[in-house]
Amino acid sequence: MKTKENKNFIKLLILFIVFVISVINIMNNRKVNSKINTILMLIEFERIEGVIQWEKELDKRCLTALVKVQDNVLKENPEVFKRLADKGYEIAGGYDKAPFWDMSYDEQYQYLKESKDLVEKITGKKMRVFGSRYFAYDEMTLKAAQDLGIEYILGRGVNDVEATIYQPKEYNTKIISVTNVDVGEPMGRGSLCDYSLWARGANAKEFGKIFDESIAKKPTNMILVSHAYLGGTRLEWWREYEKALALNSIDWNSFDNWVSNQEVIKMKNSEIPVNEEVNYVQPKPEKPMEDYEPIYAHDLLEKSKDLYPSEMMCQ
């Protein structure tokens, strides 16, 4: 009897071991084969042509983006941003005249409220995301954002290429720490972004190489940024974004899906890492933007006539 019981126990043990090994293999395969949860962010504080180019191309791929736009561009092109919001783009407010580091609560509250009121008036939707120049923020930013009911503040990257969402225990507002890359001395670290890398002396090919190196690190979450007046209007830079959009290793997500696909890290605000490094206040590009070949010889605004209306977007 005991021999039979022992045999049954051994069989069960073997089955359990096989099951555990199978689960481990499945999880490892998932980890190896999993795509990088990625969102595209567009920034604009000059003109609208680059945004139109991005919209046209993202429509073809059934994709959307997080769009951080300065007030002057919103005021000049309300119909564009209303259309984008209706398609599911997340329209973020921005203040690009100065970083928010060490700015008073009253000043920050004023700029946040002005941006919030304008975005919501134009889009008809709640403004959930805001970023100041260089994605700078401090505790006064969090307090003002909380008082205004703004859910997310953009912050400079603190975890290399890994984009991270932090929830300070003292505030309702969350911090989105963006993807960060290093070009070495003297320009150092900054966002994975066409303008940021252009300002630090990189050309379009180097931008593509840095993006490939970032992918090779296999982060779980990433943010790729384009200042639309560069990446959306200059052919060399646009070709690098086309390559990125075609990669099978990346899962391009809407803002809501990108947020929901990751774990929010809750910490005391004093324990959340902060990055205030900006070594490219005075850009030192390899060559001026206007020296790069434009995408179209004629006005990109004409392309807006062929854009899908919101009701025809991918379901």
C-alpha positions as CSV (number, residue, x, y, z in Angstrom):
1,M,0.0,0.0,0.0
2,K,2.8,2.4,1.0
3,T,4.6,1.6,-2.3
4,K,1.5,2.5,-4.3
5,E,1.1,5.7,-2.4
6,N,4.7,6.6,-2.9
7,K,4.4,6.0,-6.6
8,N,1.3,8.2,-6.8
9,F,3.1,10.9,-4.8
10,I,6.1,10.7,-7.2
11,K,3.8,11.0,-10.2
12,L,2.1,14.0,-8.7
13,L,5.4,15.6,-7.9
14,I,6.7,15.0,-11.4
15,L,3.5,16.5,-12.9
16,F,3.9,19.5,-10.6
17,I,7.5,20.1,-11.6
18,V,6.6,19.8,-15.3
19,F,3.8,22.3,-14.7
20,V,6.1,24.8,-12.9
21,I,8.7,24.5,-15.7
22,S,6.1,25.0,-18.3
23,V,4.8,28.2,-16.6
24,I,8.3,29.5,-16.2
25,N,9.0,28.9,-19.9
26,I,5.8,30.6,-20.9
27,M,6.6,33.6,-18.8
28,N,10.1,33.8,-20.1
29,N,8.9,33.5,-23.7
30,R,6.4,36.2,-23.1
31,K,9.1,38.4,-21.7
32,V,11.4,37.7,-24.7
33,N,8.6,38.2,-27.2
34,S,6.7,41.0,-25.6
35,K,6.6,44.3,-27.4
36,I,7.7,47.6,-25.9
37,N,4.7,49.6,-24.6
38,T,5.3,52.9,-26.4
39,I,3.6,56.2,-27.0
40,L,4.4,58.9,-29.5
41,M,4.5,62.5,-28.2
42,L,4.3,65.4,-30.5
43,I,5.4,68.9,-29.4
44,E,4.6,72.1,-31.3
45,F,5.1,75.8,-30.4
46,E,5.7,77.3,-33.9
47,R,3.6,76.1,-36.9
48,I,1.0,73.6,-37.8
49,E,2.4,71.9,-40.9
50,G,4.4,69.2,-39.0
51,V,1.3,68.3,-36.9
52,I,-0.7,67.9,-40.2
53,Q,2.0,65.6,-41.6
54,W,2.0,63.5,-38.5
55,E,-1.8,63.3,-38.4
56,K,-2.0,62.2,-42.0
57,E,0.6,59.4,-41.5
58,L,-0.9,58.2,-38.1
59,D,-4.3,58.0,-39.7
60,K,-3.0,55.5,-42.2
61,R,-1.7,53.4,-39.4
62,C,-4.8,53.8,-37.1
63,L,-2.6,55.4,-34.4
64,T,-2.9,58.4,-32.2
65,A,-0.4,60.5,-30.1
66,L,0.0,62.6,-27.1
67,V,0.2,66.2,-28.4
68,K,1.8,68.9,-26.2
69,V,1.1,72.3,-27.8
70,Q,1.8,75.8,-26.8
71,D,-1.1,78.3,-26.5
72,N,-0.3,80.4,-29.6
73,V,-0.6,77.3,-31.9
74,L,-3.8,76.2,-30.3
75,K,-5.4,79.7,-30.8
76,E,-4.3,79.8,-34.4
77,N,-5.5,76.3,-35.3
78,P,-8.5,75.4,-33.1
79,E,-10.1,73.2,-35.8
80,V,-7.0,71.0,-36.1
81,F,-6.8,70.3,-32.4
82,K,-10.6,69.8,-32.0
83,R,-10.3,67.2,-34.8
84,L,-7.3,65.5,-33.2
85,A,-9.1,65.3,-29.8
86,D,-12.2,63.8,-31.5
87,K,-10.0,61.1,-33.1
88,G,-8.6,60.1,-29.7
89,Y,-5.4,62.1,-29.5
90,E,-4.6,63.3,-26.0
91,I,-4.1,67.1,-26.2
92,A,-1.8,68.3,-23.4
93,G,-1.2,71.9,-22.3
94,G,2.3,73.4,-22.4
95,Y,4.2,76.4,-21.2
96,D,7.4,76.7,-23.2
97,K,8.6,80.2,-22.3
98,A,10.3,79.1,-19.1
99,P,10.9,75.9,-17.0
100,F,8.8,75.6,-13.8
101,W,11.7,74.9,-11.5
102,D,11.6,77.3,-8.6
103,M,8.7,79.3,-10.0
104,S,6.1,80.4,-7.4
105,Y,2.9,78.5,-6.8
106,D,0.8,81.5,-7.9
107,E,2.7,81.8,-11.2
108,Q,2.5,78.1,-11.9
109,Y,-1.2,78.0,-11.0
110,Q,-1.9,80.9,-13.4
111,Y,-0.1,79.3,-16.3
112,L,-1.6,75.9,-15.7
113,K,-5.1,77.3,-15.5
114,E,-4.7,79.4,-18.6
115,S,-3.5,76.4,-20.5
116,K,-6.3,74.1,-19.1
117,D,-9.0,76.6,-19.9
118,L,-7.8,77.0,-23.5
119,V,-7.4,73.3,-24.2
120,E,-10.8,72.5,-22.8
121,K,-12.5,75.3,-24.6
122,I,-11.0,74.2,-28.0
123,T,-11.3,70.4,-27.6
124,G,-14.4,70.1,-25.5
125,K,-12.5,67.6,-23.4
126,K,-10.7,67.6,-20.1
127,M,-7.0,68.6,-20.1
128,R,-5.3,65.7,-18.3
129,V,-1.6,66.3,-19.1
130,F,0.7,69.3,-18.9
131,G,4.4,70.0,-19.4
132,S,6.5,73.1,-18.9
133,R,9.7,73.9,-20.8
134,Y,12.2,71.0,-20.6
135,F,9.5,69.0,-18.8
136,A,10.5,70.9,-15.6
137,Y,8.4,70.6,-12.5
138,D,8.7,70.9,-8.7
139,E,6.4,70.5,-5.7
140,M,4.6,73.7,-6.5
141,T,3.7,72.2,-9.9
142,L,2.2,69.2,-8.2
143,K,0.2,71.3,-5.8
144,A,-1.1,73.6,-8.5
145,A,-2.0,70.7,-10.8
146,Q,-3.8,68.9,-8.0
147,D,-5.8,72.0,-7.2
148,L,-6.8,72.3,-10.8
149,G,-7.6,68.6,-11.2
150,I,-4.8,67.9,-13.7
151,E,-3.9,64.2,-13.7
152,Y,-0.4,64.1,-15.2
153,I,2.7,66.3,-15.2
154,L,5.5,65.6,-17.6
155,G,9.0,65.2,-16.1
156,R,12.5,64.8,-17.4
157,G,13.7,61.2,-17.6
158,V,15.2,59.6,-14.6
159,N,15.5,55.9,-15.6
160,D,17.5,56.0,-18.8
161,V,15.3,54.8,-21.7
162,E,12.6,53.4,-19.4
163,A,9.6,55.7,-19.2
164,T,8.0,55.6,-15.7
165,I,4.9,56.9,-14.1
166,Y,5.2,58.0,-10.4
167,Q,2.4,58.7,-8.0
168,P,3.5,61.0,-5.1
169,K,1.7,59.8,-2.0
170,E,1.1,63.4,-1.0
171,Y,-0.7,64.4,-4.3
172,N,-3.3,63.1,-6.7
173,T,-1.3,64.3,-9.7
174,K,1.1,61.7,-11.3
175,I,4.5,62.4,-12.9
176,I,5.3,60.9,-16.3
177,S,9.1,60.6,-16.4
178,V,10.0,60.4,-20.1
179,T,12.6,58.3,-22.0
180,N,16.1,59.7,-21.6
181,V,19.2,59.2,-23.7
182,D,22.8,60.3,-23.5
183,V,24.9,61.7,-26.3
184,G,28.0,62.1,-24.2
185,E,30.0,65.3,-23.2
186,P,29.4,68.2,-23.4
187,M,25.7,68.0,-24.1
188,G,24.8,65.0,-22.0
189,R,21.3,63.6,-21.4
190,G,17.9,64.6,-22.8
191,S,14.7,63.2,-24.2
192,L,14.6,60.6,-27.0
193,C,13.5,63.4,-29.4
194,D,14.4,64.9,-32.7
195,Y,14.8,68.5,-31.4
196,S,16.6,67.4,-28.3
197,L,19.2,65.4,-30.2
198,W,19.4,68.0,-33.0
199,A,20.2,70.7,-30.3
200,R,22.9,68.4,-28.9
201,G,24.6,68.1,-32.3
202,A,23.1,64.8,-33.6
203,N,22.0,64.5,-37.2
204,A,19.0,62.4,-38.4
205,K,21.1,59.2,-38.9
206,E,22.5,59.5,-35.4
207,F,19.0,60.0,-34.1
208,G,18.0,56.7,-35.8
209,K,21.1,54.9,-34.3
210,I,20.3,56.2,-30.8
211,F,16.7,55.0,-31.2
212,D,17.9,51.5,-32.2
213,E,20.3,51.4,-29.2
214,S,17.4,52.4,-27.0
215,I,15.2,49.6,-28.3
216,A,18.1,47.1,-27.8
217,K,18.0,47.8,-24.1
218,K,14.5,46.3,-24.1
219,P,12.7,48.7,-21.8
220,T,9.1,47.9,-20.8
221,N,7.8,51.3,-21.5
222,M,9.0,54.1,-23.8
223,I,8.1,57.6,-25.1
224,L,9.3,58.7,-28.5
225,V,9.0,62.5,-29.0
226,S,8.9,64.6,-32.1
227,H,9.0,68.4,-32.3
228,A,6.6,68.3,-35.3
229,Y,8.2,71.3,-37.0
230,L,11.4,69.2,-37.3
231,G,10.4,65.5,-37.5
232,G,7.1,66.3,-39.4
233,T,8.6,68.6,-42.1
234,R,12.2,67.4,-42.8
235,L,12.6,64.4,-44.9
236,E,15.8,62.9,-43.3
237,W,14.3,63.0,-39.9
238,W,10.9,61.8,-41.1
239,R,12.4,58.7,-42.6
240,E,13.8,57.7,-39.2
241,Y,10.3,58.0,-37.7
242,E,8.9,55.9,-40.5
243,K,11.4,53.1,-39.6
244,A,10.4,53.4,-36.0
245,L,6.7,53.1,-36.8
246,A,7.2,50.0,-38.8
247,L,9.1,48.1,-36.0
248,N,7.5,44.8,-34.8
249,S,9.2,45.1,-31.5
250,I,7.1,48.2,-30.5
251,D,3.5,48.3,-29.5
252,W,2.4,51.8,-30.4
253,N,-0.4,52.7,-28.0
254,S,-2.9,55.5,-27.4
255,F,-2.3,57.5,-24.3
256,D,-4.9,55.6,-22.2
257,N,-3.7,52.2,-23.3
258,W,-0.1,53.2,-22.7
259,V,-0.9,54.3,-19.1
260,S,-3.0,51.2,-18.4
261,N,-0.3,48.8,-19.6
262,Q,2.1,49.7,-16.9
263,E,2.4,49.8,-13.1
264,V,2.3,53.2,-11.4
265,I,5.0,53.5,-8.8
266,K,3.8,55.1,-5.5
267,M,6.4,56.9,-3.4
268,K,6.8,59.8,-1.1
269,N,7.4,62.9,-3.3
270,S,10.8,63.5,-1.6
271,E,11.9,60.0,-2.7
272,I,10.9,60.3,-6.4
273,P,14.1,61.0,-8.4
274,V,14.3,64.3,-10.2
275,N,16.4,65.3,-13.2
276,E,17.3,68.9,-13.7
277,E,20.1,68.4,-16.2
278,V,19.8,70.6,-19.3
279,N,23.1,71.2,-21.0
280,Y,21.7,72.3,-24.4
281,V,20.0,75.6,-23.4
282,Q,22.0,77.1,-26.3
283,P,21.6,74.6,-29.2
284,K,24.7,73.5,-31.0
285,P,23.3,71.6,-34.1
286,E,25.3,70.0,-36.8
287,K,23.4,72.2,-39.3
288,P,20.3,74.4,-39.2
289,M,16.9,72.8,-39.6
290,E,16.2,74.7,-42.8
291,D,19.2,73.1,-44.4
292,Y,17.4,69.7,-44.3
293,E,15.3,68.8,-47.3
294,P,11.6,69.5,-46.8
295,I,9.1,66.6,-47.1
296,Y,7.0,68.5,-49.7
297,A,7.9,71.3,-52.0
298,H,4.4,72.7,-51.7
299,D,2.5,73.7,-48.5
300,L,1.8,70.8,-46.2
301,L,-1.4,72.5,-45.1
302,E,-2.9,71.4,-48.5
303,K,-2.6,67.8,-47.2
304,S,-5.2,68.5,-44.5
305,K,-7.9,68.4,-47.2
306,D,-7.4,64.6,-47.5
307,L,-7.5,63.8,-43.8
308,Y,-10.1,61.4,-42.5
309,P,-12.9,63.0,-40.5
310,S,-13.1,61.7,-36.9
311,E,-16.2,59.5,-37.7
312,M,-14.2,57.6,-40.3
313,M,-11.2,56.8,-38.0
314,C,-10.3,53.2,-37.2
315,Q,-12.6,51.6,-34.7
